[in-house]
Amino acid sequence: DAPVVHFWSIVRNHFSSNDRSHLLKFVHGSGNAPTLGFAHLRGMGGGIHKFVIARCPAPPRECEARSAYPRAQTCFNMLHLPAYSSLEEMEDRLRAAIVDAASGFDEAAVAG
C-alpha cells in the first residue's frame, strides 16, 4: 500500500528524533515510547492498542480543509492518513499536523 510505505519512509528517512517524538505525541498522546517498546502502546482503558494507520481518500489539490490533513485518535493510537498524490505533499501535511499538536493546538477543545 503506497501511502503506508510513503509514511514509514518519511518517518525513517526525513524525520529527526524530535519530529518522531512530536508524531508519536500527535497519534498517541505522549511523545515517549513505552519502556517495553512500540508494541506496548497503551490506549483507552489502559489496554494495549497497536499503532494503526487508517487510509482516507485523497484530498482535492490545494485543499486546506481539515480532511486534507492527517488526523489522530489518541485513545486508539490511530492515524487517519489521506492518500496524498506525492511523498512531498504527505511530508508537508504530516509536519503541519504535528507542529499544530506540538504548539498546543487542541481541535477537540474548540470542536464542542
Buried (B, 14 or more C-beta within 10 A) or exposed (E): EEBEEBBEEBBEEBBEEEBBBBBBBBBBBEBEBEEEEEEEBBBEEEEEBEBBBEBBEBBEEEEEEEEBBBBBBBEBBBBBBBBBEEBEBBBEBBBBBBEBBBEEEEEEEEEE
